[in-house]
Amino acid sequence: MQFELNLSLEELEKRTNKDYLIRKPLLKEDAQEYIDLDKGDKEALKHLAKAANYANLIYMKQDNELNLPFEKFLNDEIKKGNKQAELTKILFDAQLGVIGIDSESKKVVLLKGAKESDGKAFYPSDLTKEEFHSILKNMLKDGESEEVKKILNQRTIVKRCGNKLKGIDYTEAFKTEFESIAKELEAAAQTSTNKDFNEYLTLQAKALRENNPMNDAYADKKWATLQDTPLEFTISREQYADLLTGTVIEDEELKKLLEDNNITAISKDSIGIRVGIINKKGTQDLLKVKNYLPVMAENMPLKEQYEQNISSQDDNLQTMVDVDLVSLRGDEGSYRGGITIAQNLPNNDKLSLTIGGGRRNVYHRQIRTSNSPEALERRKKRLNATLNTDLHKYYNPEADHWFTIGHENVHSLGPKSGTEALGKYKNIIEENKADMGSLALLDCLTNEGVYTEEEKKQILVTFGANCFLKAKPELSQAHRVRTVMQAYFFIKEGALSVNKDGIIDINIDKMIPAANKMLTEIIQVQLSQDFNAGEQFIQKYFNWTDEIEAVSKKLKETDKSLNGKIETPLADLLTNN
């Protein structure tokens, strides 16, 4: 198959230059964390790193049907000495696909003529929203509700079947890759030194082989209990990429038919894998917050109106670990505007939460602790250009980690069900809730002695300084859209202000009251279980104002970076042996 490269050699040379392409190195070959592992865990880590590579193939198949053929084309051209193909491959490996997005929210299209749909490759590429809705309505009217359930399930790939659609379970659609991952997990379980971890790996291997959602639930439930293990392995299943499934509630007739047939549409899971080594000291620091989860639950707005994953009496269903990363692959490692620094899983749509399972927070040390000379210089330039100098004393990169700890824990607070009704806005609103909860609960945690007054100010100032982007994002970028909404809201409330020169000032005393106000509104929207209420909330606050644009301009002047790339030297060594 022949393809035409989309980016010129000049553009490729710019985007792969060290000033424009940020490199995020994970653990190196001589990392002390690896050296200190027992022999059996070192052997297990090798198998886990190999399993992660198979997940890459799954993710690329889910993302765009052209990804794998285009990758082969690039490799063939590189062998011929094609410099343009060589540089294109660097960006392809970074964003893991023919189409990504950079830090200025611009599409990076590596293949001329390549397109992406709201349904990614979970659905036929030529399937429009209107045709999708029409087919589902006809199928429901014809009594095919069971097939529609499969189509709208989070773990199916959807194919055309005549003038209808058919849902194919992941265990069938990705049978080869799932089997390869399962074999590596079973091999790892033979040498790993931790009994609980090995039990999880065995359960996960079974879930990959059998078309039985309860197997996923049992594996997730076990994974969420893991606290004192040497190694970390996660198959993440998150739903930010699929923007088509959730649209079914926008068609009133279809929505009614789905309700009559007791069908809830759940967006498709993108597959990713994280492999790492548990950092004991970092984990102990995280666990200090765990004791205060019931207090946090008690201080959530409108708490009497919903059930939370964490109750005010019992926090046993929450574990948390800090991880030194060996590999991020698939959805975890696709650098499209950024890489997440922590996760709280399983998400509310997962069955494990219905059978008594808990949640687990995993923090990514190598992503958050970027202290290269280049990173430090970028940070210094950004602060000098955008933040009131009187506030520089409060800016602390470690405070961003403290804020993230709050963010991930708040995912376990607030309404635990019903948010699927918010459709394509569900993720934006949930991420917004986690951010605002992290700030709103700061007084509570400071009173409990978790943070000092000085540290509280550092969290608030660091958040405020980071609450601006280089460009207006698309609605598909849930994490970035919520940042714009927060900047607008905090400016409106007088907690943030921006002068004509693009300098941010922060009224520290107004930050927490503003966060509380926005958090309450968010929870009201989630409780409404109303798509229109969610849409109105987004439209109300997703405003790119002159103040936000002024900061954006300064950010682009001081930071040239556009793309990023995960580097995995230890994983590469392990998988090549």
Phi, psi and omega in degrees: 000131181260142179226161176243126181291141188267323184269138179292162178299322179297315179294321179294319179296324178292310186290339178261359175293148185299336178285338184251336181247104179285134178253129181247092181283132173270196185303138180271171184299327183258022182300133180298327179301323178284317180302323184283351180290150171296156183303317181296323179287327175297318179294318179298320181300325178299315180292323180292322177294324177292320178300321181299324181294327177292329179296330178302318181296319180297312182301316182294327175292324179288330188280310183200131184295345180269352187302306185290317175299322180292323177298318177298317178301315180299315180298320178295318180292325179297321178298334179275358180089019182283106182295321180298320178293323180298316180287325176298322180296327177299314179289324178299314180294329181289312183265356179053056176163170181286338180228126175225197179216141184261184185289349176257019176061029175260139177292131175255100184256113186272339182246122181299129179087356181292141179232158170227145181251168178299333180269008182048222176257014172291334182235163174305137187295337181264008183277115177275164178299317183296315179293321178303310180297318182297315180297316181297319179298316180296319180295320179293320178293334178272006177082019183262048184294325181296321178289323177296322176302318179294319181298321184265018178272150184287350185238039175230147167263134186255130179237159173284145177220087188067233178263019179237186178235157180223134178264126181248121183299147181304325182296337175266316183297325182240038187303316182296312181292318179298320179295319179296318178296315181301317179297319179293322179294319179294323177293321178296322181293341178284338185240338180301145186271356186251121184298314181297318179298318180295323177297318177299313181301320180293318177296321181293321178298318178297319181297330180284339186264336188242139177281076182212101182304333179294333176297320174299319182297316180294320178294316179297319181298317178293316180303320184290348178266349187292121181230315186248062179244149177290326186247159176236132173215126181224132164261106182274146180223093181241167197235026183288334187283322185280110179253007182263315185306314184294348182286350185298335180278357178278342177263111188299319180295315180295318179303317180294318178298320179295317178298318181296331181261009177056046181246126174253124179280127180235125184300155186290146177276126169272135185268130174219163179223138174242133176232134181196184178240128182293129176268111188293317182294313179300323179293318178299321177297320179295320185293343177298330181282334186303323182298342185259004180301319177298324178294320178297317179300320182293335184261006177287141179298146173058028188301334182286352185261000183205165174262138180251160175294327177251125179268170179284351180252336191219123179239024185290347184265033179219120173243164181204140181219149173257133190234131167275119192277135174257320182208140168233118184228164182063221183301331179291327189252006179279110184276095180236081183087349180162176177230137181295146181259355177191160178219148171240112183224164354289157177285167188297340181281352187277141186297332184302330181287345179268351181244025175091010179283159179251199180233163184220132177261131177235128184249138187259099186298313186291337179281322183275335185258065179266098184244030176293155178306323180294317181294318180295321180292320178298317180296316180299314180297319182296314181295317180298328184273338191234344187244134175312126185300334179294341182262355182301328183295340180265347182285125183216114180305328179294333178294333176295324176294317178300318178298318181295324176302315177297316180305309184294323179292325180291338173302334179272357180250172183079183184303131183263357181210164174093353185283349177301334181295345179276358174058226186293349180266356185305311185291320179300315183291321179293317178295324177297318179300315182297319178296310184292326176295321179301319179283316185297331183269005182296320178299317179302311182290327177292318177298329180277353178091007178292318179235151172276168176300322179295316180294324177300315178298322179296319179297315183293317181289318180296319176298311182300319180292330182268004189273029182220147184244166179281340181199158178291127182277171172274160180299337180289345181266082188304315183295324183279324178299318181294331177294317177297316180301319181291318178301314180298314183297314183292327174293316179300325181275357179080010178278329174238151173213156181226127179275180186295341180267007178078024179264128182275134170240149186231124173269096188303322183293337182265352186294309183291316175302321178295317179298317178300318181296315180290322179299317179299317179295321179299313182295324176299320178295316179297320180291333181294332184049043186232117180303317182296322178296321177295317180296317179296323178296315179296312182297328182294322189244349179276075183237124179266095187271174178298323179296316180294320178296323180297319177290320179304317180299318179294322180297318180292330179289328186261348183222110183278344189303138180238320184234174177213162184215128174280132176245133187233067185299318180292316179299319179299318178297315183294322184277345179270350180268000000 
